[in-house]
Amino acid sequence: MKGEILLIESEKMMNNWLRHRNITEQLVDIPMKDEDLTFKPWEGAMTLGELFLHIVYWNDTFVSLVKNKEFIPPNIPVCTNVDELRSIVKKVTRITKEKYRLITDLDISSSLQMGNFAGAGSTFLTIMYDHEIHHKGQLFVYLRLLGKEKLPFFRDYK
């Protein structure tokens, strides 16, 4: 159609992921106390702070793998206060978006290896997308258990 913008597949994938990351960023902005970051619902679970950092750093790792064709596990920092957590989540999101914008359709069709798993770049980006959704669901549960009532919902996706 005249005037219609045609997005390449990698841009479509990025836009789909960003709808979820936007909610993750809204969740990190929920009013929290520093001690909330150490909450975990069971022994052996990640803390709330670790879960936020796990999401953003591992998703950046997947994007880097697809773009650079090299798997380098993330070096996830320890975060001790809410302001630091918010800053890191937003910074890593910005970096990941910049990297994702550089991914081409050739990148998503290339064959990649991560440990014993091999697949096309698009497979790894789909895993990343699913990873965000899975852990974002956990964030909702953690925040509800901490008594947070006003949380973003699907209708809030941009």
Salt bridges, closest charged atoms under 4 A:
ASP29 OD1 - ARG86 NE 3.79
ASP29 OD2 - LYS90 NZ 2.73
ASP36 OD2 - LYS148 NZ 3.43
GLU43 OE2 - LYS40 NZ 3.69
ASP60 OD2 - LYS99 NZ 2.85
ASP83 OD1 - ARG86 NH1 3.89
ASP107 OD2 - LYS67 NZ 2.88
ASP107 OD1 - LYS69 NZ 2.73
GLU132 OE1 - ARG21 NH2 2.74
